[in-house]
Amino acid sequence: MDYLKRAMEIKEEIIANRRYLHQIPELGMELPKTSAFVVEKLKEMGYEPKLISGYGVTATVGKKTDGKVILLRADMDALPMEEESGLPFAARGKCAHTCGHDLHTAILLGAAKMLKESEEELEGIVKLVFQPGEEPPT
């Protein structure tokens, strides 16, 4: 698979996921909406995601167990500050993804889609981890 070409083909989907996540920022380890969104998207792609540590999400792709194992990780939490951008997809509430974790999560969802589409070609296993609590609330 030409991953760069495929990424450009799903660019609008990645942007839509990022903008949705941007609107629902959650702090710390308590990410029920974000986690549910990630789980739903992974299931739509054919994954069997698992929740860990409350709201963390993991999934694996690849069928060849004799190859390398690679981990891809994305942060999902926001920071305790209000957004003042005025954008139509601005964060709602008293926290915002001013740290870019909404983009981090959206990019990993895009990678997950491409990896699932090329699963038969993978020479090993890729583990996906969507991590809550990277930015501890102050």
C-alpha positions in Angstrom: 0.0 0.0 0.0 1.1 3.5 -0.7 0.4 4.9 2.7 1.0 8.6 1.8 -1.4 8.3 -1.1 -4.0 6.6 1.1 -3.6 9.2 3.8 -4.4 11.9 1.3 -7.4 9.9 0.2 -8.8 9.8 3.8 -7.6 13.3 4.7 -11.2 14.7 5.1 -12.1 11.8 7.4 -9.1 12.5 9.6 -9.9 16.2 9.7 -13.6 15.4 10.6 -12.4 13.1 13.4 -10.0 15.7 14.7 -12.7 18.5 14.7 -15.2 16.3 16.5 -12.6 15.3 19.2 -11.7 19.0 19.5 -15.2 19.9 20.5 -15.4 17.3 23.3 -12.2 17.8 25.3 -11.9 15.9 28.6 -9.3 16.0 31.3 -6.9 13.5 32.8 -8.0 9.9 33.1 -11.8 10.5 32.8 -12.5 10.5 29.0 -15.8 8.7 28.5 -16.8 10.6 25.4 -13.4 10.5 23.8 -12.9 6.8 24.6 -16.4 5.8 23.3 -15.7 7.7 20.0 -12.3 5.9 19.5 -13.9 2.5 20.3 -16.7 3.1 17.9 -14.4 4.1 15.1 -12.1 1.1 15.7 -15.1 -1.2 15.6 -16.3 0.3 12.3 -12.8 -0.5 10.9 -13.1 -4.2 12.0 -11.0 -4.0 15.2 -11.9 -5.6 18.6 -10.8 -2.7 20.9 -10.3 -3.2 24.6 -10.6 -0.7 27.4 -7.6 -0.5 29.8 -7.1 1.6 32.9 -10.6 3.0 32.8 -10.7 4.9 29.5 -7.6 3.9 27.7 -8.1 1.9 24.5 -6.0 -0.7 22.8 -6.2 -2.8 19.6 -3.9 -4.9 17.5 -3.6 -5.4 13.8 -1.6 -8.0 11.9 -1.8 -11.8 11.7 1.9 -12.8 11.4 3.2 -13.5 14.8 6.7 -14.3 13.6 7.5 -10.7 12.6 8.3 -7.6 14.6 5.9 -6.0 17.1 5.5 -2.2 16.9 3.5 0.1 19.2 1.8 3.2 18.0 0.5 5.5 20.7 -1.7 8.6 20.8 -2.6 10.9 23.8 -6.3 11.8 24.2 -6.7 14.2 27.1 -7.0 18.0 27.0 -5.7 20.9 29.2 -7.7 22.9 31.7 -8.0 26.1 29.7 -10.8 27.6 27.7 -10.6 28.0 23.9 -11.1 31.5 22.6 -10.6 30.8 18.8 -14.2 31.4 17.8 -13.9 28.5 15.3 -17.1 26.6 14.4 -15.5 23.4 16.0 -14.1 25.2 19.0 -13.9 23.3 22.3 -16.9 23.4 24.5 -16.5 23.9 28.2 -13.6 24.9 30.5 -10.9 22.7 28.8 -9.5 22.5 25.4 -7.1 20.5 23.2 -4.5 23.2 23.1 -1.9 20.5 23.3 -2.8 18.8 20.0 -4.0 15.5 21.5 -7.2 15.7 19.4 -4.9 15.7 16.3 -2.8 12.9 17.8 -5.8 10.7 18.3 -7.2 11.5 14.8 -3.9 10.7 13.2 -3.7 7.3 15.0 -7.3 6.5 13.9 -6.2 7.3 10.3 -3.2 5.0 10.7 -5.4 2.3 12.2 -7.6 2.4 9.2 -4.8 2.1 6.7 -3.1 -0.7 8.7 -6.4 -2.6 8.9 -6.8 -2.2 5.1 -3.4 -3.7 4.5 -3.4 -6.2 7.4 -2.6 -9.2 5.1 0.6 -7.4 3.9 1.9 -6.7 7.4 5.0 -8.7 8.4 4.2 -8.6 12.1 1.9 -7.1 14.7 1.1 -3.4 15.3 -0.3 -2.5 18.7 -2.4 0.6 19.0 -2.7 2.5 22.3 -4.9 5.5 22.9 -3.7 6.9 26.2 -5.7 9.0 28.7 -4.0 11.1 31.4 -0.8 12.3 29.6 -1.4 15.9 30.7 -2.2 15.7 34.4 -4.8 18.2 35.6 -3.4 21.0 37.7 
